[in-house]
């Protein structure tokens, strides 16, 4: 269901940036579940360039049972842009949840005016995808914007509205990146380093997909995937005790 979204993202990043592959820890690039008659396959890709330090995306293909596309794009530490977050999930044809946002690293008004307000016309254009749903696992005021697209939807809307909205959001994000001025003050850069690390920790600690990964691919693999790839700057809360 969401493979056209993956194809579009790949086309855009290769068109706009001089990409290099980023290594994915061994065993995490792909895995096939051993459960059920129609086992799910998970595949991940990761790239980097001078403007973007990490472009990661993952596709879970579970046939008619589940289709999931997830991506986070991290700007290089010399840019204070939000992260681009994409999370599209379909469990069958009737249970579809979509999230698309520029995830702000800071909440001061100047920052929001600079990076979040430009999304407002797009959010207003695609009101069916802006449903103001309650977040169960996250604080909507932290690492999420007021112009998020967040909706429970259907297949027709995915094709007719989500796909064009997605294209416009990605194009706007890359436009803001190209217009951004790199930071040069070491203190400003360290502030971004810390903010992105804090984002990883916050996300890893709360990500509800951890349970999904565990159900498909086992707990041990899911923990590795969460902390070694998805949010590699996070530290697992379940760190084994050090042997004495």
Secondary structure as UniProt FT lines:
FT   HELIX           3..16
FT   STRAND          20..21
FT   TURN            26..27
FT   STRAND          30..32
FT   STRAND          41..48
FT   STRAND          52..61
FT   TURN            63..64
FT   STRAND          67..75
FT   TURN            77..78
FT   STRAND          83..91
FT   TURN            92..94
FT   STRAND          95..103
FT   HELIX           109..115
FT   HELIX           117..119
FT   HELIX           120..125
FT   HELIX           127..129
FT   TURN            140..141
FT   TURN            146..147
FT   STRAND          149..153
FT   HELIX           155..157
FT   HELIX           158..162
FT   HELIX           163..179
FT   HELIX           186..206
FT   HELIX           209..217
FT   HELIX           219..224
FT   HELIX           225..230
FT   TURN            231..233
FT   TURN            237..238
//
